[in-house]
Amino acid sequence: MNEFTQRKYYRPYVSPFDPCPPIRVKSYETPPQLYLGFQPYNLPQFKPQQALYCGTLWPALFSPYEGKYWGRDEE
């Protein structure tokens, strides 16, 4: 079973008549608030300095940008 990730992948249609080399797997990132619903009470909080660095007070809403190809094997 795969671990939960905010990066999603899909395989677009590749036309045999496309003049450009195809990109067989594309990806996009989803924000964490899509999976949270209403904010529950007593969520853990970052310390103030860490919250400024992360851009949010709550770790549940923190989503680091990992880059387009970070952590993915090329096909």
C-alpha positions, 0 to 999 in steps of 0.5 A: 500500500502506498503512503499518503502523498500530496503529489498526484500523478496521471498519464495523459493521452499520447497521440501517435501524431504529436510532433513533440516528444510525449510526457508520459507521466504528469504530476501536480500537488494538492494543498493539505487543507483539501483533506482536513475539512473543518479545523479541529480543536487543539491542533498541535502548533509550531513554535513561533520561529518554526511557524514563521519558517514554515508559513503556517502555525499548524503542522497539519497545514504545512506542505513543503514544495518538493520540486517537480522531479524530487523523489521520483525515478525517471522512466 
